[in-house]
Amino acid sequence: MNSPWRLFICGWLTILAGSLLAYLVQTSGDITIKDVRFTGNSGQTLSALLYIPPNASARTPAPAVLAVHGYINSREVQGPFAIELARRGYVVLALDQSGHGYSDGPAFANGFGGPAALRYLHSLDLVDKNNIGMEGHSMGGWTVLAAAAAMPDGYKSIVLQGSSTGSGMAAPGTPDWPRNVAVVFAQFDEFAPLMWEVPEGSQVADSAKLKALFGTQSPVEIGRLYGDIAQGSARILHNPPVTHPGNHISHTSVQHTIDWFAQTLEHDPIEGPASRDLQGQIWIFKEIGTLAAFVGFVLLMLGSIRGLLTLPVFAALARPAGSTAWPSRGKRWWALALISAIIPVATFYPLMGMGAGLLSASAWLPQGISNQVMFWALVNGLIVTGLGFAVKTGKAGFAIINWQSNGMLAIVFALITVLIGYMSLLLADYFFKVDFRFWFVGLKLLSVDQLQAMLVYLLPFTLFFMLSLRALHGGLSVATDSRGYQYLSNALIMAGGFIVFLLLQYGSLFITGQLLTPAEPLNTIVMIQFAPLLLMVSLISTCAWRHTGSYVPGALINGLWVSWYIVAGQATQAA
């Protein structure tokens, strides 16, 4: 096998190994997973993953749980809860709430899709209709509360993960509503002021809203059972030492959920892990598998770039990188690199806020968060271009893309590279029912509506990469860099600022109980994705630049796959 194709093969093998591991974990114990669609309110089509344990059938109906993710997430994020509950004999419906994943938009509509999902569970003959629980994270908590309000006798208990009653999105909690509630609210939850109106998650026990839900005037005692399960008035509070998104990947949060449904739903658990055995949880290996598959995806893209350039059809693009902007690193280089790493972070919150005000969701631009990121990207592209004019460096030698002769060739090259990556995800989904992800950073297949939206967002995101990657390779390349140092340098310039700032943010949260920017919990969580995303962008761009001598092919490839990533993972907020 020629050397350029070794990385290509390695990518495929890594994707296969990771996807197979994830599949074996999520189907452990003969669990069957089905991708289902059903009709919600006003003809809305809703999407979900249905986990069916071997004990559930029409002859022996099993208890069931409706599990719902939070804002700008999807059904796969509920994997840890779904896997562990299904292994213990529960049918689990992991919903894509309205306007998320593959459920019709807009977001926030029709009770977030919760009432229709609960009705769908009741329609299944393998479900014990008298033993249905619901679990929801963040906005998913409001989804299950909407279902509880619509069908007050259609469930027996609820787990609110990082969520709350009231908050303008659900009815206020009382000692009698909703039925049998476990509140799992993290000590370092970024949304403590919004959810329970306390400054810090560790102070949730003192929340007036929570005390009203528990029917007490005193601070709620963590771990104490309030009320009566048989009467539907039971309440319990847990306060694990994690963050708001950290609830998803917390063994403790999963265990609290298992324990609550074991107490409040009547069933005979199937043979398997003991309910209270934390070591019996295996979901983390599914996360490791899908992470390995995501790494394989990046390796496959790098291998595709190198391999395709050996083919005669793309020979006109293949050439080594030319001269560099700097003969070696000096004070001016370090100053420019530092500025380049800081500016995207410093402008993040202001530009995300401005984007929200200037670019509301519309038929053409249907995703609010995507609009904000797009605005941030375009402004930063202009800033780095202006910085290049203001700061004089040596002129890097680029292979000029002649758009009349080689422009279409570069576009076809980028399309084929990304299509190879898309095919790998398509196969992983078809054979193993997984996507490429770790935690809430996930690469998903596009629906038809998402593909149409992607084509609109593609131009501005590609323009951003054209501007920013030209500045990176043209203004910060160094002649003395080895291959490894070149990759590392570009990765730190693109992602390093976000990594350092996030470490400071969460260092503050863990030490003081609050973020450095307590008014920006959502955008801070959105920012977490920028660190791995820009790291991957830098690797792909550097590889393309090294083998084509131009920033253009890398910009086109990154424009395509990042637009795909962003659109497939965001909420659709316009019909």
CORVENZI-V693834 format. One line per field, one symbol per residue. ss: DSSP state (a for helix, b for strand, c for the rest). phi: phi as a letter, one per 30 degrees, with the letter a starting at -180 (. if undefined). Layout:
# CORVENZI-V693834
ss = ???
phi = ???
This chain:
# CORVENZI-V693834
ss = ccaaaaaaaaaaaaaaaaaaaaaaaacccccbbbbbbbbcaaacbbbbbbbbcccccccccbbbbbbbccccccaaaaaaaaaaaaacccbbbbbbcccccccccccccaaaaaaaaaaaaaacccbbbbbbbbbbbcaaaaaaaaaaaaccccccbbbbbccccccccccccbccbcccbbbbcccbcccaaaaaccccaaaaaacaaaaaaacccccccccccbccccccccbbbbccccbcaaaaacaaaaaaaaaaaaaacccccccccccccaaaccaaaaaaaaaaaaaaaaaaaaaaaaaacccaaaaaaccccccccbccccaaaaaaaaaaaaaaaacaaaaaaaaaaacccccccccaaaaaaaaaaaaaaaaaaaaaaaccccccccccccaaaaaaaaaaaaaaaaaaaaaaaaaaaaaacccbbbccbbbccccaaaaaaaaaaaaaaaaaaaaaaaaaaaaccbccccaaaaaaaaaaaaaaaaaaaaaaaaaaaaaaccccccccaaaaaaaaaaaaaaaaaaaaaaaaaaaacccaaaaaaaaaaaaaaaaaacccccc
phi = .deecddddeddddddddddedddddceiidccbdcbaccdhidcccaccccdddcaddbecdbbccbdcdhbbedddeedddddddcjcdbccdddeibhcdedddichiijdedddddedddddcddcbccbbbchddddddddddddbdccacabccchbadiiicadddbdcbddhccccbddcddcedddbhbdbddcddcddddddddibccedddiddcibdddicdbacbbddbceddedcceddddededddddccdacdddlddeccddddceddddddddeddddddddddddeddddddedcddcdaddddcdbdadbddddddddddddedddcddedddddddcbddbddbdcedddddddeddddddddddddddcdbdcddcddddddccddddddedddeddddddddddddddbhbccabiccbccdddddddddedddedddddededdddddddcbdbddddedddddddddddcdddddddddeddddddcjbddbddbdddddddeddddddddedddddddddccibddedddddeddddeedddccddcbd
